[in-house]
Amino acid sequence: MEKRYDLLLAGGTVITGSGVRRADVGVRGGTVAAVGPNLSREGAREIVDAAGKYVFPGIIDVHVHPVYLDDVEASSRVAAYGGTTTLLHFAYARTGDSLLQKVEEMLNDAAARSRLDFGLHGGMFEAPRQVPEIPRVMELGVRTFKFFLTYLKQGWYTDDYQLIKAMDILAGRGGMAIVHCENGGAIDYLEDKYLKGPNASARHFNASRPAALEEEGVFRTIRLAEVVGCKVYIPHVTAARVLRPIRQAQQEGLPVYAETCPQYLNLTQDIIEQRGALAKIGPPIRSAQDNEALWGGLRDGTLSVVASDHAPKAKDVNGDFLMQGFGSPQIETLLPVTYDGGVNRGHISAVRLVQVLCENPARIFGLYPRKGTIGIGSDADLVVFDPAREFTIRAGNQHSNVGYTLYEGRTVLGWPEMSFQRGKRVLWQNEIVAQPGQGRFLPTLESSTEPLKP
C-alpha cells in the first residue's frame, strides 16, 4: 500500500500567524500535505500524538553570530534544542578581509556541518574595501548586508558616505541594509568618560550607551535609506524612544522593518550589576519601562521580529569591563523565554508569537511560504510545544559552549518537546538527532509584497 503520509502529527492545536485550530498535520515528501481535523491515519508511516500540545511552524532565528564559542555546527545544534529549525547567520568580513571570500567560506562550512536549514547575511567591518563586493556576493543568494554605526575607535564604523553608497547598490538590486544603529563617535567619548580611570564601573555601562544615541542612529539610517529607496532592517531595538522614528517611517510608508530580542523584553539593566560583563550587550539592556514599550511595539506592529542576537563570547568577569566583548547566549531560549514572557504574561497572543518568530521573519527575508507557516506545500518544519511543561533554565541544562545563561534560575512554563525539519526528526526525546550537513542553504529573496501582520 502506498503510504498516505510519511508523518502525521495528530490531535494537536495548530497555531500559525493566521489563527488557532485543532487539527492534524500530514506530511509527505518533506512538505505539508494536509492540515485538518481527523485526518485518516490509514497508511501513515509514523503517527505522533500531539494531543494537549501546540504545533508551531519551525522557529526562524534571523540574527545569529556563529563565530564565537558556538560555531556553525554548534549554533545549529543549540538552536534546535529550543525549537528553532531555520537560522540566518552573519558572515562578517573583518578589517582586511574580502567579503566575498568570507561569505563563501561560511556558506561552504554551513553546507557541510549545519544540522538546520540556513541562510546568510553579509557583514562588513571595512566598508570602503567591502561595499564594492556586494553585487558579487548577491549572486551567491545573499540579499542582506549589515553595517555598523558604532565601534569608531576599532575601525569598524561605516560612515554616511559608504552607508548611502551601499544602500544605493542594494536598492538597485532588491537588497536590504541591516544597520546597527548607535552613534559611534558619541559612544566612544562616553566610554572614555565613564568606563576608564579610577571610577570606571560596569554600573556606568548604560550611561555610556544611552537610548538617545540609538534613536539618533535609527533616524539617520532611515533618512539615508529614504533618499536612495533602500529597504532597511533595524536589529536589536532596545528602548521606547527608539520606536519613535521607526513608527514615523512606517506611517510614511517607508520599507522599514524592526526587530527586538528576548533579553530586551525580559531583563532590565539590573542584570549588569548582578552578572557584570556576562550581561554586557550592545545596545544595552535597559529599563522595565522599555520592556513594556517593546511589548507594545510587538503588539502594534512597529516591531515585526523577535530574534536572538546569539553571540556566545568568552568573558573574564574579573577583568577590565571595557575590554570584555559584547554579547550573550540566547539561541536556545529564544522560543520559551519569548513565549513565557509574552504569552503567559499577557503581552502578546500565541498567534502574534508565531508571527514574530516564524511568519514575519520568513516574509521579510523572502522565505515565505516555504518557511514560516503550516500550509499545504510548505516545508514540514514543525515544533511540538508543551505549554504545561515547567522548566528551570540553568547553565547546566543549556547546550551552548559558553557555559552561562542570563536567565539562570528562571522557571518558564512551556518548552519545546520535539521538532521536525522537512518532516525529519530534529529534536526527539530531549536530544538532537539531526546530523551535521543535514541543513540546506536558503537563498534569501526579496521581501513579500503582502503587508506584515497585524
C-alpha positions in Angstrom: 0.0 0.0 0.0 1.2 3.4 -0.9 1.9 5.5 2.3 -0.7 8.3 2.7 1.6 10.3 4.9 5.2 9.9 5.9 4.4 11.7 9.2 1.1 12.5 10.9 1.0 14.9 13.9 -2.3 14.0 15.4 -4.6 15.9 17.8 -2.6 19.0 18.4 -3.5 22.6 18.4 -2.0 24.2 15.3 -1.0 27.8 15.7 0.0 29.9 12.7 0.1 33.6 12.0 -3.5 33.4 10.8 -5.1 31.7 13.8 -5.5 28.7 16.1 -7.3 25.5 15.3 -7.4 21.9 16.5 -6.0 20.0 13.6 -3.8 17.1 12.4 -0.8 17.8 10.1 0.0 15.3 7.4 3.5 15.3 5.9 4.5 13.8 2.6 7.8 14.1 0.8 9.2 16.7 3.2 6.3 19.2 2.8 2.9 19.7 4.4 0.3 17.6 2.5 -2.8 18.2 4.7 -3.9 20.2 7.7 -7.3 19.5 9.1 -9.3 17.6 11.8 -9.3 13.9 11.9 -7.0 13.1 9.0 -7.0 9.5 8.0 -4.3 7.5 9.8 -4.5 4.6 7.4 -1.2 4.0 5.7 0.7 6.7 7.7 4.3 5.6 8.2 4.7 7.4 11.5 2.0 8.9 13.8 3.0 11.3 16.6 0.4 12.0 19.3 0.3 15.8 19.8 -2.8 15.9 22.0 -2.6 18.7 24.5 0.3 20.3 22.7 0.7 23.2 20.4 2.1 22.7 16.9 4.0 25.8 15.7 5.9 26.3 12.4 9.6 25.9 12.9 11.1 28.9 14.6 13.3 31.1 12.3 16.1 32.9 14.1 17.4 35.6 11.7 20.1 37.1 14.0 22.9 34.6 14.7 26.7 35.0 15.1 28.3 31.6 14.6 31.9 32.7 15.0 32.5 32.7 18.8 32.3 29.8 21.2 29.5 28.2 19.2 30.4 27.8 15.5 28.1 27.0 12.7 27.5 23.4 13.7 27.2 24.2 17.4 24.8 27.1 16.8 22.6 24.8 14.8 22.6 22.1 17.5 21.9 24.6 20.4 19.2 26.3 18.4 17.5 23.0 17.7 17.2 22.3 21.4 15.0 25.4 21.6 12.7 24.6 18.7 14.4 26.6 16.0 14.6 25.0 12.6 16.0 27.8 10.4 18.9 30.2 11.0 20.2 33.3 9.3 23.9 33.7 10.1 26.1 36.8 9.8 29.2 36.2 7.7 31.5 39.0 8.8 34.4 40.4 6.8 36.7 42.0 9.3 39.3 44.6 8.5 41.5 43.4 5.6 39.1 40.6 4.7 37.3 40.0 1.4 33.5 40.0 2.0 33.1 37.6 -0.9 35.6 35.2 0.5 34.1 35.2 4.0 30.6 34.6 2.7 31.9 31.7 0.5 33.7 30.2 3.5 30.7 30.3 5.8 28.4 29.0 3.0 30.7 26.0 2.5 31.1 25.4 6.2 27.4 25.6 7.0 26.5 23.4 4.0 28.9 20.7 5.3 28.1 21.0 9.0 24.8 22.7 9.8 22.1 20.5 11.3 19.4 23.1 10.3 18.4 24.9 7.2 20.2 28.3 7.0 20.7 31.5 5.0 23.4 34.2 5.3 23.7 37.9 5.8 26.9 39.7 4.7 28.5 41.9 7.3 31.3 44.4 6.9 33.9 46.0 9.1 35.8 47.8 6.4 33.2 49.3 4.2 35.4 51.1 1.6 37.0 47.8 0.8 34.0 45.6 1.1 31.0 47.6 -0.2 32.1 47.2 -3.9 31.9 43.4 -3.4 28.1 43.5 -2.7 27.0 42.7 -6.2 29.1 39.6 -6.5 28.0 38.4 -3.1 24.4 38.8 -4.0 24.9 36.4 -6.9 25.5 33.7 -4.2 22.0 34.1 -2.8 22.8 36.7 -0.1 20.5 39.7 -0.2 21.0 41.4 3.1 24.1 43.2 4.5 25.0 44.6 7.9 26.7 47.9 8.7 27.8 49.4 12.0 27.4 53.0 13.1 29.3 52.0 16.2 32.8 51.0 17.0 34.5 54.0 15.6 37.8 53.5 17.6 38.0 49.9 16.5 37.8 51.0 12.8 34.6 49.0 12.2 32.4 52.1 11.6 30.6 52.7 8.4 30.4 56.4 7.6 27.5 58.1 5.9 29.2 58.1 2.5 29.8 54.4 2.5 26.4 53.6 4.0 24.4 55.5 1.4 26.6 54.1 -1.3 25.9 50.6 -0.1 22.2 51.4 0.2 22.2 52.7 -3.4 23.7 49.5 -4.6 21.3 47.4 -2.6 18.2 49.4 -3.7 19.0 48.8 -7.4 19.3 45.0 -6.8 16.4 44.3 -4.5 18.6 44.0 -1.4 18.2 45.3 2.1 20.5 47.1 4.6 20.8 45.9 8.2 22.2 48.6 10.4 23.4 48.5 14.0 22.2 52.0 15.0 24.1 53.8 17.7 26.2 57.0 17.3 29.7 55.6 17.4 31.7 58.8 18.0 29.5 59.9 20.9 29.6 56.5 22.5 33.4 56.4 22.2 33.6 59.7 24.1 31.1 58.4 26.8 33.1 55.2 27.2 36.2 57.3 27.8 34.2 59.3 30.4 32.5 56.5 32.3 34.4 53.3 31.7 38.1 54.4 32.1 40.1 55.6 35.0 39.7 55.0 38.8 35.9 55.5 38.8 35.3 53.0 36.0 32.5 50.6 36.7 30.0 48.3 35.0 27.3 50.4 36.7 28.1 53.1 34.2 27.7 50.9 31.2 24.2 52.2 30.3 25.3 55.8 30.7 28.0 55.2 28.1 25.4 54.0 25.5 22.2 56.0 26.1 19.0 55.3 24.2 19.1 58.8 22.7 22.1 57.7 20.7 20.4 54.6 19.5 17.4 56.7 18.4 19.7 59.1 16.6 21.3 56.2 14.7 17.9 54.8 13.7 16.7 58.2 12.4 19.8 58.8 10.4 19.7 55.3 8.9 16.1 55.6 7.8 16.6 59.0 6.2 19.6 58.0 4.3 17.7 54.9 3.0 14.8 57.1 2.1 17.0 59.2 -0.2 18.0 56.1 -2.3 14.9 54.0 -1.9 16.6 51.2 0.1 14.8 48.7 2.4 16.1 48.8 5.9 16.1 46.3 8.8 16.8 47.7 12.3 18.1 44.9 14.6 18.0 44.7 18.4 15.8 47.6 19.2 16.1 48.2 23.0 14.1 51.3 24.1 10.8 53.1 24.0 12.2 56.2 22.3 13.8 54.2 19.6 10.3 53.2 18.4 9.5 56.8 17.5 11.5 57.1 14.3 10.5 53.6 13.3 6.8 54.3 13.7 7.1 57.6 11.9 8.8 55.9 8.9 6.3 53.1 8.8 3.4 55.6 8.9 5.0 57.4 5.9 5.0 54.1 4.0 8.8 53.5 4.0 10.0 49.9 3.8 11.4 49.8 7.4 11.4 46.6 9.5 12.5 46.3 13.1 13.5 43.6 15.5 13.9 43.2 19.2 15.3 40.3 21.3 14.2 38.3 24.3 16.9 39.9 26.5 15.4 43.4 25.9 11.9 42.2 26.5 12.5 40.2 29.7 15.6 41.6 31.5 16.4 45.0 33.0 19.7 46.9 33.4 20.0 45.5 37.0 21.4 42.4 35.3 24.6 44.3 34.6 25.2 44.8 38.3 24.3 41.2 39.0 26.3 39.5 36.3 28.8 42.1 35.2 30.5 41.6 31.9 28.3 38.5 31.2 25.4 40.9 30.6 27.4 43.3 28.5 25.4 43.6 25.3 25.3 46.3 22.7 23.0 48.1 22.7 22.5 47.5 26.4 19.6 46.1 28.3 17.5 49.0 29.6 14.6 49.6 32.0 11.3 47.9 32.9 9.5 50.8 31.2 11.4 50.0 28.0 10.4 46.3 28.4 6.8 47.4 28.4 7.2 49.7 25.4 8.8 46.9 23.4 6.0 44.5 24.1 3.7 47.3 23.0 5.7 47.7 19.8 5.3 44.0 19.1 1.5 44.2 19.6 1.0 47.2 17.3 3.3 46.0 14.6 6.1 48.6 15.0 8.4 45.7 15.8 8.0 42.7 13.4 10.5 40.2 14.6 12.0 38.7 17.7 15.4 37.2 17.2 18.2 36.0 19.5 21.4 38.0 18.6 23.2 34.9 19.8 26.8 35.9 20.4 28.3 33.5 22.9 31.7 35.0 23.8 34.3 34.1 26.4 34.4 36.8 29.1 36.5 37.4 32.2 34.1 38.7 34.8 37.0 39.8 37.0 38.8 41.6 34.1 38.6 45.1 32.7 34.9 45.6 31.9 35.7 47.8 29.0 37.8 45.1 27.4 35.2 42.4 27.5 33.2 41.5 24.4 29.6 42.3 23.7 27.0 39.6 23.5 25.4 36.6 25.3 24.0 33.2 24.6 20.3 33.5 23.6 19.6 31.0 20.8 18.3 28.0 22.9 15.9 30.1 25.0 14.5 32.3 22.1 11.2 30.5 21.9 10.5 29.5 25.5 11.5 32.9 27.1 9.5 34.8 24.5 6.5 32.6 25.0 6.7 32.7 28.8 7.3 36.5 28.9 4.9 37.3 26.1 2.0 34.8 26.1 1.9 33.7 29.7 2.2 37.2 31.0 -0.5 38.6 28.6 1.7 40.8 26.5 1.0 39.1 23.2 -1.1 36.2 21.9 0.2 32.9 20.7 -0.8 33.9 17.2 1.3 37.0 17.5 4.2 34.9 18.9 4.1 32.8 15.7 4.0 36.0 13.6 7.1 37.5 15.1 9.1 34.2 15.4 8.1 32.5 12.2 5.9 34.2 9.7 7.3 37.7 9.6 11.0 36.6 9.5 10.1 34.4 6.6 8.2 37.2 4.8 10.9 39.9 5.4 13.7 37.7 4.2 11.9 36.1 1.2 11.4 32.6 2.6 7.6 32.6 2.8 5.5 30.5 2.4 8.2 27.8 2.1 9.0 28.7 5.7 7.2 30.4 8.5 3.8 28.7 8.3 2.0 25.4 8.3 0.3 25.3 4.9 -0.1 23.0 2.0 3.2 22.8 0.1 5.2 24.5 2.9 8.3 22.8 4.2 7.2 20.5 7.1 9.2 22.4 9.7 7.2 21.8 12.8 7.6 22.3 16.6 5.5 20.4 19.1 5.4 22.6 22.1 4.2 21.6 25.6 2.5 24.7 27.2 2.2 22.9 30.5 5.8 21.9 31.0 7.7 23.8 33.6 11.4 24.2 33.0 14.0 26.0 35.1 16.8 27.4 33.0 20.3 26.8 34.3 23.7 26.9 32.7 23.9 23.2 33.5 21.0 22.3 31.3 21.8 24.6 28.4 23.9 23.4 25.5 26.0 26.4 24.4 29.7 26.1 24.8 29.8 29.5 26.6 28.8 27.9 29.9 26.4 30.6 31.3 22.9 32.0 30.7 21.4 35.3 31.7 18.2 33.5 32.7 19.9 31.5 35.4 17.2 30.1 37.8 14.3 31.4 35.8 11.4 29.0 35.6 9.3 29.2 32.5 6.0 27.5 31.7 6.2 26.0 28.2 9.0 24.2 26.5 9.6 22.5 23.0 9.1 18.8 23.2 10.1 17.8 19.6 10.7 19.3 16.2 10.9 18.3 12.6 12.6 19.8 9.5 11.1 18.9 6.2 9.4 16.1 8.0 12.6 14.6 9.5 13.2 14.4 13.3 15.4 17.1 14.7 14.6 17.3 18.5 13.5 13.9 19.7 13.3 12.6 23.3 15.3 15.6 24.5 18.2 15.1 22.1 19.1 16.4 18.7 19.0 13.6 16.2 19.5 15.7 13.0 23.0 15.2 11.7 25.7 17.7 10.6 25.3 18.5 7.0 21.5 17.8 7.0 20.7 21.5 6.7 20.1 23.1 3.3 21.2 26.6 2.2 18.3 29.0 1.7 19.0 31.9 -0.7 17.2 34.9 0.7 14.8 36.7 -1.7 13.0 40.0 -1.9 10.6 40.7 0.9 7.0 39.5 0.4 4.8 42.2 -1.1 2.0 41.5 1.3 1.8 43.8 4.4 3.0 42.3 7.6 0.5 41.4 10.3 -1.1 42.8 12.4 
